[in-house]
Amino acid sequence: MPGMTNWQHPRFFAYFSVTSSEPAMLAELLAAALNQVAILWRTAPAATELEGLVLDWVAQLVGLPSGWHGHIEDTASTSTLAALIAARHVTGRDAVVCSEHAHSSVDKAARMLRMELRKAPVDGEFRMRTDGLELGDVAAVVATVGTTSTTSVDPVAEVAPACRDAGAWLHVDAAYAGGAMVCPELRWAFEGVEMADSLVINAHKWLFTPVDCSLLWTSRPDRFREAFSLVPEYLRTPDSEDALSLSEYGPALGRRFRSLKLWAVLRCLGRAGLQERIRRATRLAELFEGWVRDEPGWELCAPRPFSVVCFRRDGSDGENEALLRRVNDSGEIYISHTRLNGRYVLRLAVGHERTTEDDVRAAWDLIRREALRVP
Ligand SMILES: Cc1ncc(COP(=O)(O)O)c(C=O)c1O
């Protein structure tokens, strides 16, 4: 189809390769037909109640403590913005700390809020270093579980006590890797997350739900609500004292029925279906990583905890950049890049639910073939 980037193709390996799934597509169609406008509990009771329910289900699936309040925002960018608004409301402070590998949405939120952003350096494996953290006047620390370039995991279990001691809000950005916590063997990455004040996981990244569906939890719902609640006269209802209106927990008033597609995914795929898909993607990335490791003339550039491999060909940045261009111009696969320690690095992300070993093998064959071609 002209003008379309084929995110739904099993050989789409760029950015975070994300995938929709049939149950979610049908539910999205239904949500459009029902057109629920959840400005208040009363204007969309089922949508509001279902949102709470599916957020609780996902919280259980990824091992969060019980009792956290969850709701859905459009994107992780909005979720993080909301968390920083709550952090500033609670602390009365204006500084935000994240690692130099945090997603640009943290920079953008700080800029929009006119908060001062301080970047902590990372260690050799691209994780936030905690040795020099000074949090005395800090409103919030954003720790990332699954950074965008390399999927590195900040040491949340070390950052959390430091935040508690300093009275700073801890927001965890697990936009990509959070979904993988459905698999117990990957839960090490969530160590310490139970101490966070807020957490974002994008269902539209690794929970087989089409964009947009960003899940935002807080362990301090009352303070979160205080930061956002504003109910004008024309929206007051008899329910308002005790009923739950999710618009009081974030920037948007009109909210659509996003929970339906996530509910469909959870009901149709189930825990086992999610685990199977996440394990398959991780195993395929591990295979690819092994092929790169074993091939002379190629280099792995970062550890691979999940389903993203960072690698490059021996040679200059320009040669690697030209290689990426040739590979993508072939139209056979699509990969993306990043820069690590100043060097141009190729990124292959596995995530589509129908990607097979043949697809990953075809990608590696093509990349090696193009690398041998004189441009
Ligand atoms: C770690 C991380 N956080 C946040 C985001 C922003 O996500 P969204 O597009 O939902 O705003 C991304 C996007 O890739 C990401 O990788």
The ligand as a MOL file (V3000), in Angstrom:
LIG
                    3D

  0  0  0     0  0            999 V3000
M  V30 BEGIN CTAB
M  V30 COUNTS 16 16 0 0 0
M  V30 BEGIN ATOM
M  V30 1 C 11.7640 3.7590 26.9430 0
M  V30 2 C 10.7530 4.5750 26.1950 0
M  V30 3 N 10.0090 5.4490 26.8720 0
M  V30 4 C 9.0810 6.2020 26.2560 0
M  V30 5 C 8.8620 6.1030 24.9040 0
M  V30 6 C 7.8270 6.9710 24.2550 0
M  V30 7 O 6.7520 6.2080 23.8790 0
M  V30 8 P 5.4320 6.8510 23.2350 0
M  V30 9 O 5.6310 6.8210 21.7520 0
M  V30 10 O 4.3190 5.9630 23.6960 0
M  V30 11 O 5.3030 8.2390 23.7590 0
M  V30 12 C 9.6170 5.2020 24.1600 0
M  V30 13 C 9.4070 5.0630 22.7050 0
M  V30 14 O 10.0030 4.2640 22.0320 0
M  V30 15 C 10.5940 4.4280 24.8200 0
M  V30 16 O 11.3830 3.5900 24.1470 0
M  V30 END ATOM
M  V30 BEGIN BOND
M  V30 1 1 1 2
M  V30 2 1 2 3
M  V30 3 2 2 15
M  V30 4 2 3 4
M  V30 5 1 4 5
M  V30 6 1 5 6
M  V30 7 2 5 12
M  V30 8 1 6 7
M  V30 9 1 7 8
M  V30 10 2 8 9
M  V30 11 1 8 10
M  V30 12 1 8 11
M  V30 13 1 12 13
M  V30 14 1 12 15
M  V30 15 2 13 14
M  V30 16 1 15 16
M  V30 END BOND
M  V30 END CTAB
M  END
